[in-house]
């Protein structure tokens, strides 16, 4: 038995998220089906990030165990001949049997993209959130600075989340603009349910003048979901990468 790690990119538009569920087709389900057919044994992958419906990824990480003789680095090539065009394995390799994509120390990086102009552009509709109100990027940058560091992010989490610890650490949170695209790039050791999208929705409110940047510390202090902005739509969010540092000293911004 050997453990294989795969790096997977996908357009989440047509999927009900990563995790297998009865309500519709998911990324995990598609991978399980095609891996099982390829390797002629029942395969169940474990994903690093269980992205929501409509969320995209450039490099989500998944592992699975197999008895197959096929070399680990060849599985990606074989899978890409079988997978639909909106899911592509970017690489595969054999890893130690104790490697777990969720429980090993890691740094996750997401981007949220906003198309900020008077009219929408059809070709951008699947991977950006359209906002026609002019946004103040400098105010959004200032607000983002208050979120960097270790905080209780209860205000930036969907209430039904079943966790006991709401403390998370954001290593970096940058807001930039190129042309009509505003990009929020965030890195951290882990995120609460819908945390990144709620942060995006809150920064959009700052950019529109609804909140002052200085209101962010108050949102954190209230520990109340109603104090923060709305949950931004899933289509603007992409999991960019997951890094697995050898030790905590390698985690920097």
C-alpha positions in Angstrom: 0.0 0.0 0.0 1.3 3.5 -0.9 0.0 7.0 -0.4 -0.3 9.3 -3.4 -0.6 13.1 -3.3 -2.3 14.9 -6.1 -2.5 18.7 -6.8 -5.8 19.4 -8.4 -7.1 22.5 -10.3 -10.8 23.0 -11.1 -13.5 25.4 -12.1 -16.1 24.9 -9.4 -18.9 26.5 -11.4 -20.7 23.2 -12.1 -20.0 21.4 -8.8 -21.6 21.4 -5.4 -18.3 21.9 -3.8 -15.5 19.5 -2.9 -17.1 17.1 -0.5 -19.3 14.2 -1.6 -23.0 14.9 -0.8 -26.4 13.6 -1.9 -27.5 16.9 -3.5 -25.3 17.0 -6.5 -22.0 16.1 -8.2 -18.8 17.2 -6.4 -15.1 17.3 -7.2 -14.3 14.6 -4.7 -16.9 12.3 -6.2 -15.5 12.8 -9.7 -12.0 12.0 -8.5 -13.1 8.9 -6.6 -15.0 7.6 -9.6 -12.2 8.0 -12.2 -9.4 6.9 -9.8 -11.3 3.7 -8.9 -11.8 2.9 -12.6 -8.2 3.7 -13.5 -6.6 1.7 -10.6 -9.2 -1.0 -10.6 -9.9 -0.7 -6.8 -12.1 1.4 -4.6 -10.4 4.8 -4.0 -11.5 7.5 -1.6 -9.5 10.7 -1.7 -8.9 13.0 1.3 -8.9 16.7 0.4 -6.9 19.5 2.1 -9.6 22.1 1.6 -13.3 21.2 1.3 -14.2 24.2 -1.0 -17.8 25.3 -1.2 -20.1 25.1 -4.2 -18.9 27.4 -7.0 -15.4 28.0 -5.5 -12.4 27.4 -7.7 -8.9 26.0 -7.1 -5.6 26.2 -8.8 -3.9 23.8 -6.4 -6.0 22.0 -3.9 -4.3 18.9 -2.5 -5.7 15.4 -2.1 -4.2 12.1 -1.1 -5.4 8.5 -1.4 -4.0 5.0 -0.7 -3.6 2.4 -3.4 -2.2 -1.1 -4.0 -1.7 -0.3 -7.7 1.7 -0.6 -9.3 1.4 2.5 -11.4 4.1 5.0 -10.4 2.8 8.0 -8.5 4.0 10.5 -11.0 2.2 8.8 -13.9 -1.2 8.9 -12.3 -1.7 12.6 -13.1 -1.2 11.9 -16.8 -3.5 8.9 -16.8 -6.2 10.8 -14.9 -6.2 13.8 -17.2 -7.1 11.6 -20.1 -10.3 10.7 -18.2 -11.4 13.7 -16.2 -13.8 16.4 -17.5 -12.2 19.6 -18.9 -13.0 21.6 -15.8 -10.9 19.4 -13.5 -7.2 18.8 -14.2 -4.6 17.1 -12.0 -1.5 19.4 -12.0 0.8 16.7 -10.6 1.0 13.5 -8.5 3.6 11.8 -6.4 4.1 9.2 -3.7 4.4 10.6 -0.2 5.0 9.2 3.3 2.1 7.1 4.6 1.6 9.6 7.5 1.1 12.6 5.3 -2.4 14.1 5.8 -3.3 17.1 3.7 -5.6 18.6 6.5 -3.6 17.8 9.6 -0.1 18.5 8.5 1.2 22.0 9.1 0.3 24.2 6.1 -0.3 27.6 4.8 -3.3 28.2 2.6 -3.6 31.1 0.1 -6.8 32.3 -1.4 -7.7 35.1 -3.8 -11.0 36.9 -4.1 -11.4 38.8 -7.4 -13.8 41.7 -7.9 -14.7 43.2 -11.3 -15.2 46.9 -10.4 -16.6 48.8 -13.4 -19.9 50.3 -14.6 -20.9 47.3 -16.6 -20.2 43.6 -16.2 -18.1 41.6 -18.8 -19.7 38.2 -19.7 -16.3 36.4 -19.9 -15.6 37.3 -16.3 -18.9 36.2 -14.9 -17.7 32.8 -13.6 -14.6 33.8 -11.7 -15.1 37.4 -10.4 -17.8 39.2 -8.3 -19.1 42.2 -10.2 -19.5 45.4 -8.2 -20.6 48.5 -10.1 -20.1 51.0 -7.3 -16.6 52.5 -7.4 -14.5 51.0 -4.6 -11.8 52.8 -2.6 -8.9 50.4 -2.8 -6.8 52.4 -0.4 -9.5 52.2 2.3 -9.8 48.5 1.7 -6.0 48.1 2.1 -6.2 50.0 5.4 -9.0 47.8 6.7 -7.2 44.6 5.7 -4.3 45.6 7.9 -6.4 45.2 11.0 -7.2 41.6 10.2 -3.6 40.4 9.9 -2.4 38.5 12.9 -4.0 36.2 15.4 -7.6 37.0 16.3 -10.9 35.5 17.3 -12.8 35.5 13.9 -16.2 34.6 15.3 -17.7 37.7 13.5 -16.3 36.4 10.2 -17.8 32.9 10.4 -21.1 31.4 9.4 -23.0 30.9 12.7 -23.7 27.2 12.2 -20.0 26.3 12.1 -19.4 23.5 14.6 -16.0 24.4 16.0 -15.0 25.3 19.6 -12.0 27.5 18.7 -12.6 30.6 16.5 -9.0 31.8 16.8 -7.1 31.9 13.5 -4.0 33.6 12.3 -3.8 35.5 9.0 -0.2 35.8 7.9 -0.8 38.2 5.0 -3.9 40.1 3.5 -3.2 42.2 0.5 -5.6 44.2 -1.7 -4.5 45.4 -5.1 -6.0 46.7 -8.3 -5.0 46.1 -12.0 -7.3 47.6 -14.5 -10.9 46.9 -13.5 -9.9 43.9 -11.3 -9.5 44.2 -7.5 -7.7 41.2 -5.9 -7.8 40.3 -2.3 -5.1 37.8 -1.5 -5.1 36.1 1.9 -2.8 33.6 3.5 -3.2 31.7 6.8 -2.9 28.4 8.6 -6.6 27.8 8.3 -9.9 29.4 7.9 -13.4 29.1 9.4 -16.4 28.3 7.3 -17.0 31.1 4.8 -14.4 33.2 6.6 -12.6 34.4 3.4 -15.9 35.3 1.7 -17.2 37.2 4.7 -13.9 39.1 4.9 -14.3 39.9 1.2 -17.8 41.1 1.7 -16.8 43.3 4.6 -13.9 44.9 2.6 -16.3 45.6 -0.2 -18.4 47.5 2.3 -15.4 49.4 3.4 -14.5 50.2 -0.3 -18.0 51.5 -0.9 -17.9 53.8 2.1 -20.5 51.9 4.1 -17.9 51.0 6.8 -14.8 53.1 7.8 -11.6 51.1 7.9 -11.3 51.8 11.6 -14.5 49.8 12.2 -12.7 46.5 11.6 -11.3 46.2 15.1 -14.8 46.8 16.5 -16.2 44.0 14.3 -13.5 41.6 15.7 -14.3 42.7 19.3 -18.0 42.1 19.0 -17.6 38.4 18.1 -21.0 38.7 16.3 -21.6 37.6 12.7 -24.2 40.4 12.3 -21.4 43.0 12.9 -19.5 42.1 9.7 -20.4 42.5 6.0 -22.3 40.0 3.8 -20.8 36.7 2.5 -19.5 37.6 -0.9 -20.5 35.2 -3.8 -18.5 32.0 -4.2 -17.6 32.6 -7.9 -15.0 35.2 -7.0 -13.0 32.9 -4.7 -10.1 30.7 -5.8 -7.8 28.5 -3.7 -4.4 29.5 -5.1 -2.0 27.2 -3.3 -1.3 25.1 -0.2 2.2 25.1 1.2 3.5 22.5 3.6 6.5 24.0 5.5 8.9 21.6 7.1 8.5 23.4 10.4 6.8 26.5 11.9 9.8 28.7 11.5 9.3 28.5 7.7 5.8 30.2 8.0 6.3 33.8 7.1 4.4 36.4 5.1 
